[in-house]
Amino acid sequence: IHQNTVSATQQKTTAPLVSLTPAEKTSLPLTLTTQGHVVSLNQVDIQSQIAGSIKTVAFKEGDFVHQGQLLFTLEDSTQQAALHRAQAALAQSQSLLDKARRDLARGRALKSQNYISASDWDTLQSTQQQYAAQAQAANEDIRSAQAQFGYTRIYAPVSGKTGALNVHPGSLAQPGSALPLVTINQFDPIGVAFTLPEKDLNAVLSAQSQGKVAVRVNDAKGESVTG
């Protein structure tokens, strides 16, 4: 009786289920892990192009600033005075030029009727040319004065994070100083620097020949950033 019971139990045992998957040939991504560090792609030392005292600082040390944002203003009374003198000289030259043009126009009418001599006509022409040259020179002086006045406003050439602030209101700014007013580090976009073993070089070059190679970095939050 015992042998029959064992035989019946064995007959009721279910065969195990087996799943099948067809074999495939595919390429697996090559992943190389290494250590590196984040680097700024662009670092700009802010310098003054003219000598002058710092009037205002329009940001705080360590701030992110945008391209074109005002950073410093310099004392500009001298530059403003030079610009006003140039503008006054242009107004005077333009007034004399306008009178010379009117005189030349009247002289042209008189010359056609032989009412003025050739000598007087030559004088009218040379006077008009003289004042035209003075007006042109006055315009150049205005452009130069405007450029000098523009140097009293220093703007951020790139967007980025400011470093140590080396001057304060009242400090003297000198062109070509060894110490910049401030340094701006561009962090967007940013780069990463790392090294790989030489044995992996051929694999990397081969991958680059077929397209872009992705680099993944974990940020401060532990999230993966791809570039």
Steps between C-alpha positions, in 0.01 A plus 500: 500500500785742579661450160177580316460828692849622405442414135175699493669806652775493238246486219328819625825711496475785237791554262676838552427784253792620289502827297705528182651810338667499159870590509589840351829662402513869598749769602525590866595856603856543618500685831822636648504640852760747624547802725524859382405855586280776366679785320388843383510537121564872515658720766509876452706744705319835517735796461448874471608666174555839666641615832238615746347440838220246543171681551257210543506119500172366360525138617606290795799269514401152383189615311400354167499781244362513148677617187459877465421551870652811659781408740688823586472872446806725520519866592403674174508876562811547283355296215166683518676838485703389196184380327320829568795698362503288186126546453535878543785509248287307252210744546731795435660335195159404361374857540802639314461234232133586448589869457781411258258289294249788482778740400614255234146465365463880477844528346409241237203712393715814486778318313258398227434872446868594530431708812791351702859439407660160458709574807192558717341183361808301591489646850136393547583147386806466721307636801224246449755218471683620811188496717392165354835356610459655845153348534633159399781528756247602766296189419809286545570670833146419613540134406829486690346670805202263488736202491689633803171559680391146410810361670363629832230232476627141518261224392525121517634364169365150575246340731647317798584496867714777645804416708682707759426874486835680510376862510243702688348848460785747524766254377720613213461298179805490274512358143730200471499433873632158600196452725166506312199683640318165505511170313195345332486124448259375237311194628230464235610315298762333713762233434637194677860384496595135562755238400462143373751214478690486172366150435150652454613757244431289191150416621421867560638608161303224328181614673565865411541407134142368503339795676500705817621330818284573805659609826292470817578684821317483831415848624484621859155340540624165375307534174663399173571779251590402144717700261 
